[in-house]
Amino acid sequence: ASGGIFLDMSIHDIDLIRWFTQSEFKSVYALGHNIAAPELNACQELETGACLAELNNGVIAYILAGRNAHHGYHVETELIGTKGMIRIGNAPEKNLVTLYDANGVVRPTSTHFPERFKAAFVNELRAFIDAIKTRAPASVTGIDGLKSTEVAIAMQQAYETKSIIQL
């Protein structure tokens, strides 16, 4: 049983949006489809889901989650502001190797999340252990997890009801 595409695949994007904007979600509207995996219709699951959201501080957020990326494990974040933008992880590169041959140009990509986020997982564990050793408060709390879960559930509800959900 799945928690739905937004809970399964967008939860950390929701975390990041809350962290980057220092604001809570105000409303969400979501769409989804199974064009690449129609067999998911039988289990009431989505292959691709998208959400447009407004935060309490006026920020607009767009989240796209898909279970289908033949080119590799693709995760990226883009922040667009009034004076510029930041793009994080726009290419799921496995390493810095580029192959040029008769088939064209090939850049190996990560194929799963442990490979893609190994350094992040190690850093997270180190921070957790350091917090225990020094008795420092955690920078992420249970409330953060609860808030992001509420948003993901609201996204699923917005998809199912085809309506804007207020948080």
SULDA-V701943 format. One record per backbone hydrogen bond with DSSP energy under -0.5 kcal/mol. CO is the residue of the C=O (numbers start at 1). NH is the residue of the N-H. If there is no record, write none. Layout:
co: [CO;CO]
nh: [NH;NH]
//
This chain:
co: [4;5;5;6;10;11;12;13;14;15;16;17;18;18;24;26;27;28;29;31;33;33;37;38;39;40;40;41;47;48;49;50;51;52;53;54;54;55;59;61;63;65;67;69;72;73;77;78;79;79;84;86;88;91;92;97;98;99;99;101;104;106;108;108;110;112;113;115;117;118;119;120;121;122;123;124;125;126;127;128;129;130;131;131;141;142;143;144;145;146;147;148;149;150;151;152;153;154;155;156;157;158;158;164;165]
nh: [8;9;10;10;14;15;16;17;18;19;20;21;22;23;56;167;54;165;52;50;47;48;40;41;42;43;45;44;67;33;65;31;63;29;61;26;27;58;55;53;51;49;69;72;74;75;88;80;81;86;81;79;77;93;110;108;100;101;106;104;101;99;94;95;73;116;117;118;121;122;123;124;125;126;127;128;129;130;131;132;133;134;135;136;145;146;147;148;149;150;151;152;153;154;155;156;157;158;159;160;161;162;163;166;28]
//
